[in-house]
């Protein structure tokens, strides 16, 4: 009974609670947070059971309203979808535990709409992950986008401007996606993904089908901030409140990457498409450029959140690179990197949030050695996450880059291998810039003063409260666990996701 | 052949033109309200595209009743794109609403809706 409903359960829980919170929150504003947390906590076992069930017994489908597949809308939970649903729920749960204090410090008067929008965003994400219908995906994409625009607007003084830019570019993205579906629908007469996968090989030579695919990929590229369609991302992530950017940065662009995987590898046959238009190669080359561009821009930033936002552009590049290689190893690397980057970026943005709450800023230039003694645990989490971003073993980041490099070697794409290694080097430079300030005593300029004072200065602990520290440490510790468990993950879980066409 | 290519698809040419006008408005106009107008034109052109692909000459509503339309399915207009567009119109209205809310918020904080002035005041 419950198994058949699994694909619907998680998005429905979020959707119902997202609507309940404003209704209850009008009377009892304090109820908003417990309700949101309850929804996310309840969704983790559902998502976990879904993944377990799918690995044991194959995909689960749910037909909405009892209308059978090609006519009606079906929700499908396959290994890829159920795995990413679990990642979304776990990461969002940790971020939400952390967000309670951040939200009450950064925007105390907007808590009810904030939590409602968070759940709406998650409902959109989980709906995108579980739907088996292209137009239904568009609807969920718009739900998550609209919630995202609202969330970005709850932030510092500039945030409405960043949200407005995000809205304009986001609408172009979803508009292109919708237009692309229209092209494909005209030629195929179907919107169901499994049905399309059967029809498309016969009509792939028709120009509208290929134009439709290009339009869709352009639209998705805008939503996932694939270089050079990333303009909206740095402003949106750095202006939004810390709680929002910790939620949007690890998950938002990853869901975009998921749509790309779904359309490019499951609806279309990548090898057949590649013979007609080199979409995968274009994505790979743009991503390679994105890795270098994002890393170089991150190097130039003076503010931690903005640096992390540009670093997201680079990390999206890694994912796109793995997908663009269009071979099983590159695909494995890309999926593993979606998981790892969700944990790394969440951990890093939580550290940035901790800094903002306790120190009041996150400017890299104003950080100094005192931080490592005042906030030892947060800074330790920063170091672990930074090592993972660079890709040093045994952290998780090493293993996804390892598979990406293997994928590059398998496809003899030596330029991509070089870009991945160079990207890791640039990552090392821009993270050590921060780590060096926090841990090494000698500083230019004010160094004499600080060094002289440092001896007598009594360092009082300014570590954040447990509700903020615990999620940060769990995410950072999770990076080590994921690193150690990566061979298990690849062999038992990701192996099942590799699309048949690869 | 060229004449037929243009004249035979004049509806699609108009839709493409609208799409480009909308895109131009969204990306090139410096006034934020005009960007939103551009966004609406852009979305309307996509809605028109869907309505256009569903239409058929000498066809009628898909109701199996001779009094209302026709009992022959060959004479039906495809209703699916229309229903899809009902959803898309709702989405478009919601996006416009969020856009206006953001514009009000921007105007309250910076006192302008011109992008150049705004960028100066944001510094």
Interface residues (C-beta under 8 A of the other chain):
Chain A: X135 X138 X139 X142 X146 X149 X150 X153 X157 X158 X160 X161 X163 X164 X167 X168 X171 X172 X174 X175 X178 X179 X182 X185 X186
Chain B: X19 X23 X26 X27 X32 X35 X36 X39 X42 X43 X46 X49 X50 X53 X81 X84 X87 X88 X91 X94 X95 X98 X99 X101 X102 X103 X105 X106 X109 X110 X118 X122
